[in-house]
Amino acid sequence: LIVLAMRRRTGDITVAIDDIRLRAGDSIVVTGQDDRLLELFSSADFVALHSPNLRVRRTRRAPLAIGVMVTVLLAAALGAVPISIAMLTGALVLVISGTISMEEAYNSVDWKAIFLIAGMLPLGLAMEQTGTAALLADELIAAIGGAGPLWVMLGIYVLTAAVTSVISNAAATVLIIPIAIDAAIAVEASPAPFVMATVIAASTAFILPIGHQVNILIYSPGNYRFSDFARVGTGLTVLIMAVVAVIVPVVWPF
């Protein structure tokens, strides 16, 4: 393998790579033959931060895959069928046609996310049926309800952004949606902009490195500190909130 670059926690290494003895925590960028890369990725001495797909690409099936994807998106966008049915049908077509195998389809599913959402859905339902969501919505309305539905929606945005910084965005969405709907009903507004603000805010996991798996992935190789995410992420979250405040009420009126 050829070492292209190397980094140590103390900073960039500027001496000749031949003279360096590897230490625990060092990050290296390498290239080489596929069999050598596979050997490296399977080694217990290294942790692969990125493992490229070294299998031969089946380009002959690419037009079919593109056609299925376009058809699924058009069918869902035009409302011909529910998006879940369209996606499942597209996946079945790809498996039956031999574009992908059943094992590949099974392995591509993020089962952790599936079980996480399955676990959070009863929690969201319990919050709705026990009145917890309504109670939290009432507290929010009592605090900022007099300022109008726009500020209530931004309050939901801030709450969701805070929650998604410590749990997954899917879980945060399921958790906050009932609160957003109850808050919209309390201020006699349409729930649509509140729900959209929640969905967008759930994707703004910028403030803490634990907010999203991508943050964690780059935390050590980038030699970041915990505070780096807060410094950049806070401003970015506020910027997106300002965009939401302007765009969402126009597309989904109160």
C-alpha positions in Angstrom: 0.0 0.0 0.0 1.1 3.6 -0.6 0.7 6.1 2.2 -0.6 9.4 0.8 -0.9 11.4 4.0 -0.7 11.0 7.7 -1.9 13.0 10.7 -1.3 12.8 14.4 -3.4 14.4 17.2 -0.7 17.0 17.8 -1.0 18.2 14.2 0.2 17.5 10.7 3.4 15.5 10.2 6.0 17.2 8.0 8.9 14.8 8.2 9.5 12.0 5.7 7.0 9.2 6.1 9.7 6.6 5.9 11.1 7.8 9.3 7.8 7.7 11.2 6.8 5.0 13.7 3.0 4.6 13.9 1.4 5.4 17.2 -2.1 4.6 18.5 -4.5 7.3 17.3 -2.6 8.1 14.1 -4.7 8.6 10.9 -3.3 7.6 7.5 -4.7 7.9 4.0 -3.6 5.0 1.8 -4.1 3.7 -1.7 -3.2 0.4 -3.4 -4.5 -2.8 -5.0 -7.9 -4.0 -4.1 -6.7 -7.2 -2.4 -4.2 -5.2 -0.2 -7.0 -2.8 0.8 -9.3 -5.6 1.7 -6.4 -7.1 3.8 -6.0 -3.7 5.6 -9.8 -3.3 6.2 -10.0 -6.8 7.7 -7.0 -6.3 10.0 -7.5 -5.9 13.8 -4.6 -3.5 14.0 -6.4 -0.7 12.1 -9.9 0.9 12.2 -11.1 1.8 8.7 -12.9 5.1 8.7 -13.9 4.7 5.1 -14.2 1.4 3.2 -14.8 1.9 -0.5 -16.9 -0.6 -2.5 -14.2 -2.8 -4.0 -16.6 -5.1 -5.8 -17.0 -4.9 -9.5 -19.8 -2.5 -10.5 -22.6 -4.1 -12.5 -22.9 -1.2 -15.0 -25.1 -3.2 -17.4 -28.0 -2.9 -15.0 -27.5 0.8 -14.4 -30.2 2.0 -16.9 -32.8 -0.2 -15.2 -31.8 1.0 -11.8 -32.1 4.7 -12.9 -35.4 4.0 -14.7 -36.9 2.4 -11.5 -35.7 5.2 -9.3 -37.2 7.9 -11.7 -40.5 6.0 -11.9 -40.7 5.6 -8.2 -40.1 9.3 -7.6 -42.6 10.4 -10.2 -45.3 8.0 -8.9 -44.8 9.3 -5.4 -44.5 13.0 -6.4 -47.7 12.8 -8.5 -49.6 11.0 -5.8 -50.3 8.0 -8.0 -49.4 5.7 -5.1 -48.2 6.2 -1.5 -44.5 6.7 -1.3 -44.0 3.6 0.8 -45.8 1.4 -1.8 -43.8 3.0 -4.6 -40.5 2.4 -2.9 -41.3 -1.2 -1.9 -42.4 -1.9 -5.5 -39.2 -0.4 -6.9 -37.1 -2.5 -4.5 -39.0 -5.7 -5.5 -38.4 -4.9 -9.2 -34.7 -4.5 -8.7 -34.5 -7.8 -6.8 -36.6 -9.8 -9.2 -34.7 -8.4 -12.2 -31.4 -9.5 -10.7 -30.1 -6.0 -10.4 -29.3 -6.7 -6.7 -29.6 -9.9 -4.8 -31.9 -10.5 -1.8 -28.9 -10.6 0.5 -27.7 -7.2 -0.8 -31.1 -5.7 -0.3 -31.3 -7.1 3.2 -27.8 -5.9 4.1 -28.6 -2.4 2.8 -31.3 -1.9 5.4 -30.3 0.1 8.5 -31.9 -2.1 11.0 -30.8 0.0 14.0 -32.8 2.9 12.6 -35.8 0.7 12.0 -35.9 -0.6 15.5 -35.2 2.9 16.9 -38.2 4.3 15.1 -40.3 1.3 16.1 -39.3 2.0 19.7 -40.0 5.8 19.5 -43.4 5.5 17.8 -45.1 4.1 21.0 -43.4 6.8 23.0 -44.8 9.5 20.7 -48.2 7.8 20.8 -48.0 7.7 24.6 -47.1 11.4 24.8 -50.2 12.1 22.7 -52.7 9.9 24.6 -51.5 10.7 28.1 -51.7 14.5 27.5 -47.9 15.0 27.8 -47.6 16.5 24.4 -50.5 18.8 25.1 -49.0 19.8 28.4 -45.7 20.7 26.8 -47.5 22.6 24.0 -49.4 24.5 26.6 -46.2 25.5 28.4 -44.8 26.7 25.1 -47.9 28.6 24.3 -47.9 30.2 27.7 -44.3 31.4 27.2 -44.5 32.7 23.7 -48.0 32.2 22.4 -48.9 35.9 22.6 -46.3 36.7 20.0 -48.1 34.8 17.3 -47.9 31.5 15.5 -44.6 32.3 13.8 -42.8 32.6 17.1 -44.5 29.5 18.4 -43.3 27.6 15.3 -39.7 28.9 15.9 -40.0 27.8 19.5 -40.8 24.3 18.2 -37.8 24.6 15.9 -35.5 25.4 18.8 -36.9 22.6 20.9 -36.4 20.1 18.1 -32.9 21.3 17.4 -32.0 20.9 21.0 -33.4 17.4 21.2 -31.8 16.2 18.0 -28.4 17.3 19.3 -28.5 14.3 21.8 -30.7 11.7 20.1 -31.2 10.7 16.5 -33.1 12.9 14.1 -35.7 10.2 13.5 -36.4 9.8 17.2 -36.5 13.6 17.7 -39.0 13.9 14.9 -41.3 11.2 16.3 -41.0 12.8 19.8 -41.7 16.4 18.8 -44.4 16.0 16.1 -47.2 15.5 18.6 -46.1 18.6 20.5 -46.0 20.6 17.3 -49.5 19.6 16.2 -51.0 20.4 19.6 -49.2 23.8 19.6 -50.6 24.6 16.2 -54.1 23.7 17.3 -53.7 25.8 20.5 -52.9 28.9 18.4 -55.6 28.1 15.8 -53.1 27.6 13.0 -52.5 24.9 10.4 -50.3 22.1 11.7 -48.5 21.9 8.3 -45.9 24.6 8.9 -45.2 23.4 12.4 -44.6 19.9 11.3 -42.3 21.0 8.4 -40.3 23.2 10.9 -39.9 20.1 13.1 -38.7 17.9 10.3 -36.2 20.5 9.1 -35.0 21.2 12.6 -34.5 17.5 13.2 -31.8 17.6 10.5 -29.8 20.4 12.1 -27.6 18.3 14.3 -24.7 20.7 14.1 -24.2 21.9 17.7 -22.7 18.8 19.3 -20.5 16.0 17.9 -22.8 13.4 19.3 -25.8 14.7 17.4 -25.2 12.7 14.3 -23.0 9.7 13.3 -21.2 11.8 10.6 -20.1 14.2 13.3 -18.6 11.4 15.3 -16.9 9.9 12.3 -14.9 13.1 11.5 -14.4 14.1 15.2 -11.1 12.3 15.8 -9.6 12.4 12.2 -10.2 16.1 12.0 -8.6 16.7 15.3 -11.7 18.7 16.4 -12.6 19.8 19.9 -16.0 19.6 21.4 -16.4 23.3 21.3 -15.6 23.5 17.6 -19.1 22.1 16.7 -20.8 24.5 19.0 -19.0 27.5 17.6 -19.9 26.7 14.0 -23.1 24.7 14.5 -24.9 27.4 16.6 -24.5 30.0 13.9 -25.5 27.5 11.2 -28.6 26.5 13.2 -29.7 30.1 13.6 -29.1 30.8 9.9 -31.3 27.8 8.9 -34.0 28.9 11.5 -34.1 32.3 9.8 -34.6 30.7 6.4 -37.4 28.5 7.9 -39.0 31.6 9.4 -39.2 33.2 5.9 -39.8 30.3 3.6 -42.0 27.8 5.5 -45.0 30.2 6.2 -45.0 31.2 2.5 -45.1 27.6 1.2 -47.3 26.3 4.1 -49.4 29.2 5.3 -50.6 29.4 8.9 
